[in-house]
Amino acid sequence: MVAPTRAIATDVGADLLQMKDVTMKFGGLTALDAVTFEIRRGEILGLIGPNGAGKTTCFNAMTGVYKPTSGDVIFDGRPLGALKRNQITRRGIARTFQNIRLFSEMTALENVVVGTDARHRTSVPGALFRSSRHRREEKDAIERSMALLEFVGVGGRATEKARNLPYGDQRRLEIARALATEPKLLCLDEPAAGFNPAEKAALMDLIRKIRDDGYTVLLIEHDMRLVMGVTDRIVVLEFGKKIAEGAPAEIRDNPAVIAAYLGVPDDASA
Ligand SMILES: Nc1ncnc2c1ncn2[C@@H]1O[C@H](COP(=O)(O)OP(=O)(O)OP(=O)(O)O)[C@@H](O)[C@H]1O
């Protein structure tokens, strides 16, 4: 199997992204209240908290869907400021969504090739007249996309329409598509939603493999076993505020976290 070649960063452990006093208000509702934390290069960081705690809003502030009401998101040493979503993708942040968003009538391979477009440098005339550079980029994109499909474990379904893939493979395909943009930071929003225990275990292996391949991963996930089993550190939000941060074992034993989140039975937060 061809693994997508990634240079392992030499500065593993240094900050890749910093949320600095990020506040996000929607009318009278404060979804994020002066939230500060960092994501370190080469780590798997878990972002957890009860429903409505502000996790997805964090993702949205990091990926340019929302501009924070105040505060800064610093990525790779520079503030995201007023960058648009596609510019942020080019800077190196990719995400998947809680609800799968694939091009259902396109093949699995085509869905991933679309992701590589964020990296293409051919001009519009170059693409229209199929310049040799454009053809080379297209060939590279297809090869890399195939390698990514194999990397996430759906290489055998490359030519099938996305909508015909089993649910678990669609989730893996979404991850391949996000990786196709060659991100430094991959944000996964509840990637295990709807998975059975075997699929969850396989997903944990994939997340570790992604990290071992040189990516940094931010993971929103409600499944505590998965979060505790795969992350290096965890940040906990409640009502838009950060209430705890630390290694999984520390978070598990933190009374504020137990009160806010772990004390809630699984089916109460579904
Ligand atoms: N565009 C918006 N307009 C108004 N309110 C919003 C908007 N987006 C989020 N909110 C509110 O902000 C709060 C935080 O929502 P968010 O989706 O970030 O929480 P979450 O932790 O991701 O929750 P869940 O686990 O349910 O996905 C919620 O009260 C939500 O209703």
Ligand as a Chemical Component Dictionary entry (heavy atoms), coordinates in Angstrom:
data_LIG
# 
_chem_comp.id                   LIG 
_chem_comp.type                 NON-POLYMER 
_chem_comp.pdbx_formal_charge   0 
_chem_comp.three_letter_code    LIG 
# 
loop_
_chem_comp_atom.comp_id 
_chem_comp_atom.atom_id 
_chem_comp_atom.alt_atom_id 
_chem_comp_atom.type_symbol 
_chem_comp_atom.charge 
_chem_comp_atom.model_Cartn_x 
_chem_comp_atom.model_Cartn_y 
_chem_comp_atom.model_Cartn_z 
_chem_comp_atom.pdbx_ordinal 
LIG N1  N1  N 0 -25.129 30.064 13.922 1  
LIG C1  C1  C 0 -25.596 30.065 15.158 2  
LIG N2  N2  N 0 -26.566 30.928 15.521 3  
LIG C2  C2  C 0 -27.054 30.932 16.786 4  
LIG N3  N3  N 0 -26.634 30.116 17.779 5  
LIG C3  C3  C 0 -25.661 29.233 17.462 6  
LIG C4  C4  C 0 -25.093 29.154 16.153 7  
LIG N4  N4  N 0 -24.156 28.177 16.159 8  
LIG C5  C5  C 0 -24.129 27.668 17.414 9  
LIG N5  N5  N 0 -25.031 28.314 18.176 10 
LIG C6  C6  C 0 -25.273 28.051 19.592 11 
LIG O1  O1  O 0 -24.033 28.079 20.255 12 
LIG C7  C7  C 0 -23.999 27.108 21.300 13 
LIG C8  C8  C 0 -22.839 26.179 21.068 14 
LIG O2  O2  O 0 -23.130 25.358 19.965 15 
LIG P1  P1  P 0 -22.110 24.297 19.353 16 
LIG O3  O3  O 0 -22.792 23.703 18.150 17 
LIG O4  O4  O 0 -20.793 24.915 19.158 18 
LIG O5  O5  O 0 -22.021 23.222 20.523 19 
LIG P2  P2  P 0 -21.401 21.771 20.512 20 
LIG O6  O6  O 0 -20.563 21.681 21.733 21 
LIG O7  O7  O 0 -20.755 21.498 19.207 22 
LIG O8  O8  O 0 -22.674 20.850 20.693 23 
LIG P3  P3  P 0 -23.050 19.412 20.087 24 
LIG O9  O9  O 0 -22.291 18.426 20.894 25 
LIG O10 O10 O 0 -24.515 19.342 20.334 26 
LIG O11 O11 O 0 -22.705 19.410 18.624 27 
LIG C9  C9  C 0 -25.345 26.405 21.277 28 
LIG O12 O12 O 0 -26.174 27.014 22.253 29 
LIG C10 C10 C 0 -25.859 26.673 19.886 30 
LIG O13 O13 O 0 -27.263 26.681 19.856 31 
# 
loop_
_chem_comp_bond.comp_id 
_chem_comp_bond.atom_id_1 
_chem_comp_bond.atom_id_2 
_chem_comp_bond.value_order 
_chem_comp_bond.pdbx_ordinal 
LIG N1  C1  SING 1  
LIG C1  N2  SING 2  
LIG C1  C4  DOUB 3  
LIG N2  C2  DOUB 4  
LIG C2  N3  SING 5  
LIG N3  C3  DOUB 6  
LIG C3  C4  SING 7  
LIG C3  N5  SING 8  
LIG C4  N4  SING 9  
LIG N4  C5  DOUB 10 
LIG C5  N5  SING 11 
LIG N5  C6  SING 12 
LIG C6  O1  SING 13 
LIG C6  C10 SING 14 
LIG O1  C7  SING 15 
LIG C7  C8  SING 16 
LIG C7  C9  SING 17 
LIG C8  O2  SING 18 
LIG O2  P1  SING 19 
LIG P1  O3  DOUB 20 
LIG P1  O4  SING 21 
LIG P1  O5  SING 22 
LIG O5  P2  SING 23 
LIG P2  O6  DOUB 24 
LIG P2  O7  SING 25 
LIG P2  O8  SING 26 
LIG O8  P3  SING 27 
LIG P3  O9  DOUB 28 
LIG P3  O10 SING 29 
LIG P3  O11 SING 30 
LIG C9  O12 SING 31 
LIG C9  C10 SING 32 
LIG C10 O13 SING 33 
# 
